[in-house]
């Protein structure tokens, strides 16, 4: 029994040493500068999960190279143009830009996000029209497409129809007319 315990302890220690060596080899093989740049361009905070894991195991990761890559990535990320791209993709912004360049990024992000939201509403309208087309009806009003009248994100205290930007006061101001022909909706 004593020998069995010694064998098991020996196997456990050998496994731990092999695992530690595997971490060392893996962490040493990373291009830390490229990883830092990728994290910044992905809008992530400065601390990479891989970097954290390597540091937790006492493996000296090249933090300086990661930081340099992250700074280089942020210079690309925190621009007006990248803000437009990020917003158009519908991605959330995690306050990764420094205050000195955040306003420039946010101006682009706001523009891109509005374009993204308009596109999402337009897609929803197309789906609604496709669903309404072909449904049975008695009157043209049975085929109307209802669109929401919302507060404007660009002009305070102003309301606009979702998607087309038309000024409205009530949801009924945003309704798209339909047509009932031979008891079937044929939306225009």
N, C-alpha and C positions, 0 to 999 in steps of 0.2 A: 504493500500500500504506500509505503514511504517512497519507494522508487517511482510509483505512478505519479505521485504529487510532484516529485522533482522533474519528471519528464514533462508534465503539463506546464509547470512554471517555466521551464526552459523553452518550450514551444511558444508560450505567451510572450516571453521577453524577445525571442527571435522575431516573432511577428511584429512586435512594436518597433523593433530596430529596423526591420525591412520597410514598414510603413513610413517611418521617419525619413529613411533614405529616399523613398519614393517621393515624399513631399519636397525634400531638398532638390532632387533632380528635376521635378516638375516646376518648382518655383524658379530654379536657376535657368530654365529654358524659356521663360516668358520674355517677350519684348515689352518691357515695362513702359517705355515711352509710347509705343503704339497703343498699349492698353489704356494709358491715361488719356490719350487723344480720343480713343473710341468712347470712353466713358463720358467725356465732355460733350462729344457730338451726339451722344444718346440722351443728353439732358440730365444725366445722373449727377449725384453729389460726388464730391472729390474722393470719397473712400470706396475703392473697389472691393467687392466681396472677396475676390481672389487674393488681393493684396492683404486684406485683413486676415484671411486664413493662413497665409504664409507667415505673417508677423506673429500670429498666435502660437505657431509651432516653433517660434524662436529662429526662424529662417530669415536671414537678412535679405529682404527684398530690396531692390534698388529703388527706394522711395524717391530719390532725387530725379531719376529718369522718369518715373511715373508722374511726378509733379510737373516736370517740364513738358511732357506730352499732354497732360491735362490743360496746362496753361495755353499751349498751342491750339488744342481743340476748342477751348473757350473763345479764343480770338476768332475762330471761324464761326462758332455757334452763336455768339452774342452780337450778331449783326442784324440790321434791318431785314436784309434779304433772307437770312436763315429764319428769322422770326416769321416772315410770311410763309415760308415752307412749312415750319413747325405748326403754325395755325391751320394751314390748308390740310394738313394731315390729320387734324383733329386731336393732336396730342396735347396733354396737359403740361404746363410750365411749372417747374419745381423750384423757382427762384435760384437758379444756378449761376446766373450772371452777376457780376459785381455791380454795386450801385452806380459806378461811373459809366457803365455801358448798358445797364438794364433798360433805360428809357428807350434807347434806339431799338433794341431787340423787341421790347414790348409794343412799340408803335407798329412794327411789322407783324408781330404776332397777333395783335388786335385785328389788323386788316385781314390777315390770312384766316383767322378764326371766324370772322364774319362771312367770308367767302365759303368756308367749310359749312357753316350753319345754313347759309342760303342753299347750298347744294344738297344738304340733307333734307331740307324742307321740299325742295323741288323734286327730289327722288320720291319722297313720301306722297307728293301730289300726283306724280305719274302713276304710282302704285294705286292711289285712290281712284284715279280716272280709269285705270285698267280694270279695277274691281267693279266700278260702277257701270262700265260699258258692258252691255249684254244682260244686265239684270232686268227683271220684268218691271213694268211701270204702267201707270194709268195717266199721269200728268207729267209735264216737263219738270215740275218741282220735285218729283220723285227721283230725278237724276242729278240734282244739284250736288256739287262737291263743297262740303263745309270746310273752311279754313279759319284758323284762329287769329283773332286780332290781339296783338301783344304789345307790351311796352317796347319802345325802340331802345336798342342798346347804344345807338349813336347820338340821338337827340333826347335830352331829358324831357319828361312829361309829354312825350309824343307817342302815339300808337300807330303801328303799321301792321299790315297783313303779313303773316309769316310767309316768307319766301319771295313775294314780289315787291315788298316795300311800299305798297300803296297805302296812303294815309287812311285810317279808319277810326271809328269810335266803338263799333260793336262787331261781333263775329259775323253778323249778317251782311256787313259792308264788304266782307271778303269772300262771299259765296261765289263759286264759279257756276254759271248757268249750265243746265243740261238740256237734253232734248229727248223726248219720248216719241219714238216712231214705231208704229205697229206693235205697241206694248213692250218695246225693248229700248233700253237706254242706249243712246248713241252720242256720247259726249264728244264735244268738239275740241 
